[in-house]
Amino acid sequence: MANVFTLAADRFLGRGEASVAIPPMDGALKPNSAVDKAEHLLAIARPDNLLRAGNSVLFSSGRKLLAVSGNWSRPEPVVECEAEILATASGPDGSIAVFDEVRGLSLLDISKRSMVRRNIARLPFASVTAATFRDADTLLVCIGSTRNSVTEWQRDLLDSEVAGSVWSVDLRTSEAKPIAQDLSYPAGCIVLADGKSALVSESWKNRLVLLDLDQKKAPVPVLTALPGYPGRLSPRARGGAWLSLFAPRNQLVEFVRRERTYRRAMMAEVPKEFWVAPALSSGASFSEPMQGGALIQMGILKPWAPTRSYGLVVALDDHHSPVASFHSRTGGSRHGLTSTVEYGSGLVVASKGGDEIISIALSDGG
């Protein structure tokens, strides 16, 4: 009963979970133009799922998995799935796990360009957001939500669903078991050096949590109050991890999430591309929310203009704290950064919203 009164008071006063305040981008997250100034590598539709495989970089574009071995102008096709590729992972033995909505999990032998489907019961494949190997025989899989597919991520956010989970898949027996449930859209994970814990991004709560893979402890928040929605994680050569934030938070979206009647009417009556919701790209139509005079006045983009899309990659140290960040701001086009991988002397980044793969030169800060 006390909790009911507390929630009512928070809603009336605009505090706690009812607050629409957004943490500022400051310190290591101070905005810059590093992503907009980064080297162009490849223009391709909706690139995603970057990973290393030997001396090559693999990435997905829709249903296709492609590979590059130095010459980005000529990516080589590896395999084509029956549906859009949702997640990939590279194993210590060289095997590649590939998830798509129709076939679920397949293991790829990259030397033969062939895939073998693995029938994993219980996993809702349409909701797979990320995967990573714990060891050669164990795969960790993030399920964003059991109520919405990956393509309905905006709906899942607006309804503030807490229906996500992380699963452990034994590739020897094809058995899967949940190791963490009731998460708010887990969208990225990386196994830490001890092999007993994993760092998981919990998107709708704007935080990273530390997960005990042996299930002896509850998930522990280690980085909270992020100014965007955290997604995939990848290893950082200097220790720590790279974190992609695929969309920004803003006060209008936070407000709409708390207005149930308006929100449901909007989702029922308005085309999805015009919802008051974050997006991987924006600015294509004047019918979009948060446009016109709120953004541009006398032909000049306001530096404080709100935005539905953004480009942001953050470098985390071994203690999961931000130490550097790379941005594409409101006026940029390289938004919706969903995946990263270190390759050569740079950080290769997939801009799913900008239909482009870029490379950020890594200086002392990276």
C-alpha positions as CSV (number, residue, x, y, z in Angstrom):
1,M,0.0,0.0,0.0
2,A,2.8,2.4,0.9
3,N,4.3,1.7,-2.6
4,V,1.0,2.8,-4.2
5,F,1.0,6.1,-2.3
6,T,4.7,6.6,-3.1
7,L,4.1,6.1,-6.9
8,A,1.1,8.5,-6.8
9,A,3.2,11.1,-5.0
10,D,6.1,10.7,-7.4
11,R,3.7,11.1,-10.4
12,F,2.1,14.3,-8.9
13,L,5.5,15.8,-8.0
14,G,7.3,14.6,-11.1
15,R,10.1,12.8,-9.2
16,G,11.4,9.2,-9.0
17,E,10.2,7.0,-11.8
18,A,7.8,9.8,-12.9
19,S,10.6,12.2,-13.5
20,V,11.3,13.3,-17.1
21,A,14.8,14.7,-16.4
22,I,17.6,13.5,-18.6
23,P,21.2,13.2,-17.4
24,P,23.5,15.7,-19.2
25,M,26.2,14.6,-21.5
26,D,29.3,15.8,-19.7
27,G,32.7,14.6,-18.6
28,A,33.7,11.6,-20.6
29,L,30.4,11.9,-22.5
30,K,30.9,15.5,-23.6
31,P,29.6,15.9,-27.2
32,N,32.1,16.1,-30.1
33,S,32.1,15.5,-33.8
34,A,34.4,12.4,-33.9
35,V,31.8,10.2,-35.6
36,D,31.0,12.8,-38.3
37,K,34.7,13.2,-39.0
38,A,35.5,9.5,-39.0
39,E,36.7,7.7,-42.1
40,H,34.1,6.4,-44.5
41,L,34.5,2.7,-45.3
42,L,31.3,1.5,-46.9
43,A,27.8,2.6,-47.8
44,I,25.4,-0.3,-47.4
45,A,21.8,-0.7,-46.2
46,R,21.3,-1.1,-42.5
47,P,24.8,-2.6,-41.5
48,D,24.9,-4.4,-38.2
49,N,26.5,-7.2,-36.2
50,L,30.2,-6.4,-36.7
51,L,32.6,-9.1,-35.5
52,R,36.2,-10.3,-36.0
53,A,36.8,-13.7,-37.7
54,G,40.6,-14.2,-38.1
55,N,41.9,-11.4,-40.3
56,S,38.4,-10.5,-41.5
57,V,35.6,-8.4,-40.3
58,L,32.1,-9.8,-40.7
59,F,28.9,-7.8,-40.7
60,S,25.3,-8.2,-41.6
61,S,23.1,-6.2,-44.0
62,G,19.5,-7.4,-43.9
63,R,19.5,-11.2,-44.6
64,K,23.1,-11.2,-45.8
65,L,26.3,-11.9,-43.9
66,L,29.4,-10.3,-45.6
67,A,33.1,-10.3,-45.0
68,V,35.9,-7.8,-45.6
69,S,39.6,-8.6,-45.5
70,G,41.1,-5.2,-46.0
71,N,39.3,-3.9,-49.1
72,W,36.1,-2.3,-47.9
73,S,35.0,-1.4,-51.4
74,R,34.4,-5.1,-52.2
75,P,32.7,-7.0,-49.3
76,E,32.4,-10.7,-50.0
77,P,29.1,-12.5,-49.4
78,V,29.4,-15.3,-46.9
79,V,25.8,-16.6,-46.5
80,E,22.2,-15.4,-46.9
81,C,19.6,-16.3,-44.3
82,E,15.9,-16.7,-44.7
83,A,15.2,-13.6,-42.7
84,E,17.0,-10.5,-41.4
85,I,20.0,-11.4,-39.3
86,L,19.4,-10.4,-35.7
87,A,22.6,-11.3,-33.9
88,T,26.0,-12.9,-34.4
89,A,28.8,-14.1,-32.2
90,S,32.3,-15.4,-32.8
91,G,33.5,-18.5,-30.8
92,P,37.0,-19.2,-29.5
93,D,37.2,-22.2,-31.9
94,G,36.4,-20.1,-34.9
95,S,32.7,-21.0,-35.2
96,I,30.2,-18.2,-35.9
97,A,26.7,-18.2,-34.3
98,V,24.1,-16.6,-36.5
99,F,20.5,-15.8,-35.4
100,D,17.6,-15.0,-37.7
101,E,13.9,-14.9,-37.0
102,V,13.0,-17.9,-39.2
103,R,15.8,-20.5,-38.6
104,G,16.7,-19.4,-35.1
105,L,20.3,-20.4,-34.3
106,S,22.7,-21.6,-37.0
107,L,26.4,-22.4,-36.7
108,L,28.5,-21.2,-39.5
109,D,31.6,-22.8,-40.9
110,I,33.2,-19.8,-42.5
111,S,35.8,-21.8,-44.5
112,K,33.0,-23.8,-46.2
113,R,30.5,-21.0,-46.3
114,S,27.9,-23.4,-44.9
115,M,25.6,-23.2,-41.9
116,V,24.1,-26.0,-39.8
117,R,20.8,-25.2,-38.0
118,R,20.6,-25.9,-34.3
119,N,17.2,-26.6,-32.9
120,I,17.1,-24.8,-29.6
121,A,13.8,-25.2,-27.8
122,R,12.2,-22.4,-25.7
123,L,14.2,-19.5,-27.1
124,P,11.9,-16.8,-28.7
125,F,14.2,-16.2,-31.7
126,A,12.3,-13.2,-33.0
127,S,13.4,-11.3,-29.9
128,V,17.1,-12.1,-29.9
129,T,19.1,-8.8,-29.6
130,A,22.7,-10.0,-28.9
131,A,24.8,-13.1,-28.3
132,T,28.3,-13.9,-27.1
133,F,30.3,-17.1,-26.4
134,R,31.1,-17.9,-22.8
135,D,33.3,-20.7,-24.0
136,A,33.4,-23.0,-27.1
137,D,30.4,-24.9,-26.0
138,T,28.3,-22.2,-24.2
139,L,26.5,-19.3,-25.8
140,L,24.9,-16.4,-23.9
141,V,21.8,-15.0,-25.7
142,C,20.0,-11.8,-24.9
143,I,16.2,-11.8,-25.4
144,G,15.0,-8.2,-25.6
145,S,11.4,-9.0,-24.8
146,T,9.0,-12.0,-24.9
147,R,6.1,-9.6,-25.7
148,N,7.6,-7.8,-28.7
149,S,9.9,-8.8,-31.5
150,V,13.1,-6.9,-32.2
151,T,11.3,-4.9,-35.0
152,E,8.8,-3.7,-32.3
153,W,11.5,-2.2,-30.0
154,Q,9.9,1.2,-30.0
155,R,6.6,-0.3,-28.8
156,D,8.4,-2.2,-26.1
157,L,10.1,1.0,-24.9
158,L,6.9,3.1,-24.9
159,D,5.0,0.4,-22.9
160,S,8.0,0.2,-20.5
161,E,8.0,-3.6,-20.7
162,V,10.2,-5.6,-18.3
163,A,10.0,-8.9,-20.3
164,G,13.6,-9.4,-21.2
165,S,16.0,-12.2,-20.2
166,V,19.5,-13.7,-20.7
167,W,19.9,-17.3,-21.6
168,S,22.7,-19.9,-21.5
169,V,22.7,-22.3,-24.5
170,D,24.7,-25.5,-24.3
171,L,25.7,-26.2,-27.8
172,R,26.6,-29.9,-27.0
173,T,23.0,-30.7,-25.9
174,S,21.1,-27.9,-27.6
175,E,19.5,-27.1,-24.2
176,A,18.8,-23.5,-23.1
177,K,18.1,-22.2,-19.7
178,P,17.4,-18.6,-18.4
179,I,20.1,-17.2,-16.1
180,A,18.4,-13.7,-15.7
181,Q,14.8,-12.7,-16.2
182,D,12.6,-9.7,-15.8
183,L,15.1,-7.4,-17.4
184,S,14.2,-4.2,-19.3
185,Y,15.3,-5.0,-22.8
186,P,18.8,-6.5,-22.5
187,A,20.4,-5.5,-25.8
188,G,24.1,-6.3,-25.4
189,C,26.4,-8.6,-23.3
190,I,30.1,-9.4,-23.0
191,V,31.7,-12.0,-20.8
192,L,34.3,-10.6,-18.4
193,A,37.9,-12.0,-18.0
194,D,36.9,-14.1,-15.0
195,G,34.6,-16.1,-17.1
196,K,32.0,-16.2,-14.3
197,S,30.3,-12.8,-14.9
198,A,28.9,-10.8,-17.8
199,L,28.3,-7.2,-18.4
200,V,24.7,-6.7,-19.8
201,S,23.1,-3.5,-21.1
202,E,19.5,-3.0,-19.9
203,S,18.2,-0.5,-22.4
204,W,14.9,0.8,-21.0
205,K,16.5,1.4,-17.6
206,N,19.4,3.1,-19.2
207,R,22.1,1.2,-17.4
208,L,24.6,-1.6,-17.4
209,V,24.3,-4.5,-15.0
210,L,26.8,-7.2,-13.8
211,L,25.4,-10.7,-14.2
212,D,26.6,-13.7,-12.2
213,L,26.6,-16.5,-14.7
214,D,26.4,-19.1,-12.0
215,Q,23.2,-17.4,-10.7
216,K,24.5,-17.1,-7.1
217,K,23.9,-13.4,-7.0
218,A,21.2,-11.0,-8.4
219,P,22.2,-8.6,-11.2
220,V,24.1,-5.6,-9.9
221,P,23.9,-2.2,-11.6
222,V,27.4,-0.9,-12.3
223,L,26.7,2.1,-14.6
224,T,23.3,4.0,-14.4
225,A,21.6,7.1,-15.6
226,L,22.9,6.9,-19.2
227,P,21.7,9.7,-21.5
228,G,20.8,7.2,-24.2
229,Y,19.6,3.6,-24.7
230,P,22.6,1.2,-24.3
231,G,22.9,-1.6,-26.8
232,R,25.7,-3.9,-27.9
233,L,29.1,-4.3,-26.2
234,S,32.4,-5.4,-27.7
235,P,35.9,-6.0,-26.2
236,R,38.3,-3.0,-26.0
237,A,41.9,-3.9,-26.6
238,R,43.1,-1.6,-23.8
239,G,40.8,-3.3,-21.3
240,G,37.1,-2.7,-20.7
241,A,34.5,-2.5,-23.4
242,W,33.0,-0.5,-26.2
243,L,29.3,0.4,-25.7
244,S,27.0,1.5,-28.5
245,L,24.0,3.7,-27.5
246,F,21.7,3.3,-30.4
247,A,19.3,6.2,-29.6
248,P,19.1,9.2,-27.3
249,R,16.8,9.9,-24.5
250,N,14.8,13.2,-24.4
251,Q,12.2,14.7,-22.2
252,L,9.3,14.5,-24.6
253,V,9.6,10.7,-25.0
254,E,10.0,10.3,-21.2
255,F,6.8,12.3,-20.8
256,V,4.8,10.3,-23.4
257,R,5.9,7.0,-21.7
258,R,4.1,8.2,-18.6
259,E,0.9,9.3,-20.3
260,R,-0.9,5.9,-20.9
261,T,-4.1,7.2,-22.6
262,Y,-2.2,9.4,-25.1
263,R,0.5,6.8,-25.7
264,R,-2.0,4.1,-26.6
265,A,-4.0,6.3,-28.9
266,M,-0.9,7.4,-30.7
267,M,0.4,3.8,-31.2
268,A,-3.1,2.8,-32.5
269,E,-3.8,5.7,-34.8
270,V,-0.4,7.2,-35.9
271,P,2.0,5.5,-38.3
272,K,5.0,4.1,-36.4
273,E,7.6,6.4,-38.2
274,F,5.8,9.4,-36.7
275,W,5.4,8.2,-33.1
276,V,6.9,10.3,-30.4
277,A,9.7,7.8,-29.9
278,P,13.5,7.5,-30.4
279,A,14.6,6.3,-33.8
280,L,17.8,5.1,-35.6
281,S,17.5,8.0,-38.0
282,S,15.5,11.1,-38.3
283,G,14.9,14.2,-40.4
284,A,13.5,12.5,-43.5
285,S,10.0,14.0,-43.1
286,F,8.5,17.2,-41.8
287,S,5.7,15.1,-40.3
288,E,8.1,13.7,-37.7
289,P,7.7,14.9,-34.1
290,M,10.2,17.3,-32.8
291,Q,10.8,19.2,-36.0
292,G,10.3,22.6,-37.5
293,G,10.8,25.6,-35.2
294,A,11.9,23.4,-32.3
295,L,15.0,22.4,-34.3
296,I,15.8,25.1,-36.9
297,Q,15.2,28.8,-36.8
298,M,16.2,31.1,-39.8
299,G,17.9,28.2,-41.4
300,I,20.2,27.5,-38.5
301,L,20.1,24.3,-36.5
302,K,19.8,25.1,-32.8
303,P,22.7,23.7,-30.8
304,W,20.2,22.7,-28.0
305,A,17.7,21.1,-30.4
306,P,16.1,17.9,-29.2
307,T,16.6,14.9,-31.4
308,R,15.0,11.5,-32.0
309,S,18.3,10.0,-33.3
310,Y,21.9,10.3,-32.4
311,G,25.3,8.6,-32.9
312,L,27.2,7.6,-29.7
313,V,29.9,5.1,-28.8
314,V,31.4,5.1,-25.3
315,A,34.7,3.6,-24.2
316,L,34.5,1.9,-20.8
317,D,37.4,1.0,-18.6
318,D,37.9,-2.2,-16.5
319,H,35.6,-0.8,-13.8
320,H,32.8,-0.2,-16.4
321,S,33.2,3.6,-16.1
322,P,33.2,5.9,-19.3
323,V,36.6,7.2,-20.2
324,A,35.9,8.6,-23.7
325,S,33.1,8.9,-26.2
326,F,32.5,9.6,-29.9
327,H,29.4,11.4,-31.2
328,S,27.3,12.3,-34.2
329,R,25.0,15.1,-33.0
330,T,21.6,16.4,-34.0
331,G,22.8,17.7,-37.4
332,G,24.8,14.6,-38.2
333,S,23.8,11.7,-40.4
334,R,25.7,8.9,-38.8
335,H,23.1,8.0,-36.3
336,G,21.8,4.7,-34.9
337,L,25.2,3.2,-34.0
338,T,24.5,-0.4,-33.2
339,S,27.7,-2.3,-33.4
340,T,31.5,-1.9,-33.0
341,V,34.7,-3.9,-33.4
342,E,38.4,-2.9,-33.2
343,Y,40.2,-3.6,-36.4
344,G,43.7,-2.5,-37.3
345,S,44.4,0.9,-35.7
346,G,40.8,2.0,-35.6
347,L,37.3,1.3,-34.3
348,V,34.9,0.1,-37.0
349,V,31.4,1.2,-36.3
350,A,28.1,0.3,-38.0
351,S,25.7,3.2,-38.4
352,K,22.5,1.3,-39.0
353,G,20.5,4.5,-39.2
354,G,22.9,6.1,-41.6
355,D,23.4,3.1,-43.9
356,E,27.2,3.3,-43.5
357,I,30.2,1.7,-41.9
358,I,33.0,4.0,-40.6
359,S,36.3,3.8,-38.9
360,I,37.3,6.0,-35.9
361,A,41.0,6.5,-35.4
362,L,41.9,5.5,-31.9
363,S,44.1,8.0,-30.1
364,D,45.3,7.9,-26.5
365,G,41.7,8.5,-25.4
366,G,40.4,5.4,-27.1
